[in-house]
Amino acid sequence: MKINLGFYKSRSLVIIGYDFHGEDGAWRSVYRYFRFCEARGDRVMLIDRRKRGSLRQLLMALIFSPKILINGMGVFCRWEGILACLIRKDILIYLHDTAWMVESYERNHPLKVRFFRNIVRSHKLLCVSDQMRTFFQSRYGSNNTLVVHEAAILPDDPDFSPVFHHIVMVGSIDERKGVPLFSEVASLAKEEMLPWKFHWIGALASQSLGKLNSNVYWWGWQDSALEFIRKADAFFLSSVDDPLPLACLEALALGKRCIVYRGTGIAELIDRVPGCAIYEKHSREDALRALKSAFAEEPDTEMMQSIVREKASIASLAKKIDSLIGH
């Protein structure tokens, strides 16, 4: 397999972690920072070591990337994390732990902690509080420290003017999710002077799309799209294919009009539901026609929520799986 060394050399920062999207919150701030940098055009890279192929990425980053940041105590539970820090003295270490976690680490990893002590003394340590900085200074003599805190999300509160119908889509900005169709429908609606505003919530996943259509509000990656869906009038699923998108189910649960392509799994749930519509061809004319149809009738909120409760709720999922495993 050919390795693009220039790719790693050109990264302004590589972030490495072992628990992205886990149950605890230690990954959230650095992940939000990664998305923030990405949105402003920085050449950043995130390596999730739980993913297949990430060991090769880690090795390439260690050899060629000019700046590396590793996240969380979990790094030092693995020899590879310790070796990485022994190899590279310029690695930044972002920790979220004080006495309880560190003492637990010392008990469970008596050999690794010998190296850990030296690493947190010699490397730049990013701390989440003055309390944490004081702890590491007094316990290990870590003087090369900087308090950076954590990053709470201040959610966008979309000001959706009641003068317009607001139409949302949630997903990665790529061709499979139907960015071209969504953009074309937004342009066609503008040509027809329809009182509609189109909004896309999601991160850019493909650079091949070119310049994004100015008739769509591109909100970028959000921790949660729920507030956008709640304030919207309709959810327009533009995907070419999509098995059963959760964001669309959430819109249905909130009683929002859902307009979807026949080739997606959600279509089988909303067929003949008042306020919802299905377009048969993945074309701007068919999609626009479906949107008009959905807005022409009052949504049956009770029916929508009933569908979600009976077919796509956690209780429904548990019941089906439990029946297979004998619970």
N, C-alpha and C positions, 0 to 999 in steps of 0.2 A: 504494500500500500504506500503510495506516494505521500510524503508529509510536506505540507506547505510551511516551511520554516519562516517565511516572510510574514505569515499570518500571526504567528506567536510574537515575533519581533516587533510587530506594529501595534500590539495591544498596549494601551496606556495603563491598563490594570487588569490582572487576572485574579478573580476571587475564588477561593477553594473552600468547600465545606462538606460536611457529611450528614447533614440533617435537614436539608431544604425541604420545606413543606411537611415537616414532622409535626407532632402534637405540641411540642413546647414552642416558645417564642424566640429562642436564641438566634434563629436564622432570619427573622422578619426584617430587622433593621438593615442588615447588610444586603438583603435581597431588594428592599425598597431603594437603597442607595444604588444598586446595580441598575435597576429600572430607571431611576432618575438620570443616571449618567448616559444610559442608552438613549433615552428620550431627547437629551440635548446634543446627541451626535457623537459622544465619546466612543472610542474603539475599545470597549470593555468586553470581558469574557467571564462567564461563570462556569465553574467546573463542579458538578455535583458528583462526588465520589461514589455514590450508590449506583450511578448509571453505568451501563456497559460501555466499555471503550474509554472510560474516564481516566484509567491508569496511564494510558499512553498520553492523554492530554496533560495530565499532571507532570509527567516526565519532560514533555516538550516545554511546558511552561517553566519548569525549574531551570532548564538549560537556556532557553532563549528569551523568555519574557522579561522586560526591564523592571516591572514592579508587580509584586504578588502580595495579596492579603489573604490570610487564613482566618477562619471564623470558628470560635467556640472551643470549649475544653475537649470535645470529642476528638479533635485532631490529635491530641496528645495521648489518647488511649490506643493509638495505632503507631507502630514503629515507623511507618512511612512518613507520618506527620513529623515525628521527631527527627528523622533523617533529613527531611526537607529543610527543616530549620537549622540543622547542623551544616548542611551544604550551603544554604543561602542566609547570610547574616543580615541581609536587607529586607527580609520578609516582615511585613506588618502583621501583628497578631491582635485580633479583636476578640476580647474575652468579655463574658457577661456573668462572672462568678466571683463570689467572695468565700468566706471561711468554710461554710458547710460543704460546698461542692469540691473545693480544693482538698479539704481534709479527707473526704471520701475517696478522692483520686489518689491521695498519698497512701491510704490503707490498701486500696485495691491494685495499685500499680507501683509497688515499692522499688522496682528496678528502673522503670521509666521515669519516675519522679526525680532521680538523680540527674538526668539530662534536662528535665523540665525546669529545674531550679536555675541551671545555667542559661537556658534559652530565654526565660522571662527576665533575666538580668541583662542579657546582651542585645535583645531585640527590642524594637520599638513596640510598646504595648499600648493599645487603644483601650481605654477604660470607660465604663458606662457611668461612673460616678466618682466623686472625690473620695467617698468611703472605700470604693474598690481600689483606687490608686494608693490610698494610705495603707490598705491591707497588704498589697503586693510590695510596697516599699519596705514596710516593717518586717514582713515575713521572708522576703527573698532579696531585698536590696534592689528592687526594680526601680531605677531612677530615670530611665528613658521612657517616660510615659506621657500620654496625652488624654485628657478627659474629652470624649466625643459624645457621650450620652447615647441614648437610643433614638429611634425615629418613629414617633407616633404619626399615624395617618390623620390628617385633617381632611375629611372627605369632601370632594367637590359637591357643592350643593347646587345642582343645575337649576338655573332660573329659566324654567320653561314657560314662556309667555302664553297665557290662555287664548291669545288671538290665533295661535297656530295649533295644528295637530302635530304632535311630536312623535316621531317614529324612530325606534332604536334597534340596533343590532349589537350583540355582544360576541366577541370572538377575536382570534388572532387576525391581524390584517394580512391576509394572503388570498391567493386565488381560490383555493378550495372552499374557503368561507364565503366566497362570492363578492369580493370587493368590487370587481368590474360591474357586476349587475347592480349592486347597491348604488354605486356611483351613477350609473346610467339612469336608473329610475329616479334618483334625486334630480338629475339634470332635466329629465323629461317632465317631472312634476313642476319644475321651475318654468319650463317653456310653456306649460299649460296654465301657469299662474295659480297653481293650487296652494292653499294656505297650509303647507306642510313644511316641517323642518326635520332633517335627517341627522341622526347622531350615531356614531360608532364608538363603542367602548372596547378597547383591546390594544395590545402591543403590536408593533410592526414586526412581522415574522419573515417577510420576503422583500428583498431590495429590488426585485425585478418588476415591481408594479409601477415604477416611475413616480411622477408627481401625483399626490393624492388630490382627488376632486375637491374643489373649493366649495361645492354645493353641499358638502357633508361636514358636520362638526366632528373632528377627530379628537376624541378625548384622551387617547392613549391608554396605557395600562392603569387599571384601578384595583385596589385591594378588594373592593366589592362593587359590583354594578347594580346592586339591588335598589339603591335610591334613584338611579336613572330609570330603571324599569318601573318603579313605583310612580314616578312623576310622568311617565310617557303615556301616550294614548294608544300606541300599537307597537308590537314587536314584529319586525320584518326579518324573517330568517332567509337570508340570501344564499345560504350554503348550496354548493353543487351536490354534496352528499353529507349527511350528518345522521348518525344512528338515532339519538334521542337527546338533543342538547339540553342541559340542565337549565340554562338561562331562559330558554323558551318555556320550559315547564314552570319556572318561577313566575314568568309573565302570566302564564295561564292560571296559576294559583292566585295571582293578584287580580284576576278578572280582566286582564288586558287583551285586546284584540291580537290575535296571532295570525300572521300571513306567512305561509310556508310553501316550499316547492314540493311537488308530489314525490320526488325522489328521496325525500328525507323521512326518517322513522316517525317523526312527530305528526306527519300528515294523517296517519291511521287513527290517531287519537282525536283529532279536531274536525274530521269530516262531518259536515252538516251541523256544526255548532254555530249558533247565531253570533255574529261578531267576529268570526274567524273565516279565513278563506285559503284555498289551495290553488296555486297556479300550476298548470299542467306542463307548460314549456318553460325552460329556464331562459326566459327572454324578458326584456324590459317592458314590452307591450303587455305580455301576460301578467307579469308581476304588478304592473301599475293597475291593470284591470282588477286584479284580486284585492289590492289595497282599497280601491274605490268601492268595491263590493263590501268589504269589511266595514268601512266607514258609513255605508248606506244603511246599516241596521244596528239596532241596539244590542250590545253584547250581553249574552246570558251568563252573567257572573256565577250564578249558582251552579249551572251546568258545568262550567269550566272547572270550578273548584271541586265538584263532585268527581270529575274525571281524574283529577290529580290525586284525590283521596283514595279512590278505588283502584287506580292502576299505577300510580307513580309516586306514592308516599312511602316513607320508611316502614310504616306499618304493613303496607301492601307488599313491599319487597321482602320483609322479614317473614310474612306469612307464607309466601311462595317458596322461599328457600328453606324455611323450617319444615315444610311439608316433604321436601326431598331428603332432608337429613333426619327425619323422624322426631322432631321436637313437638 
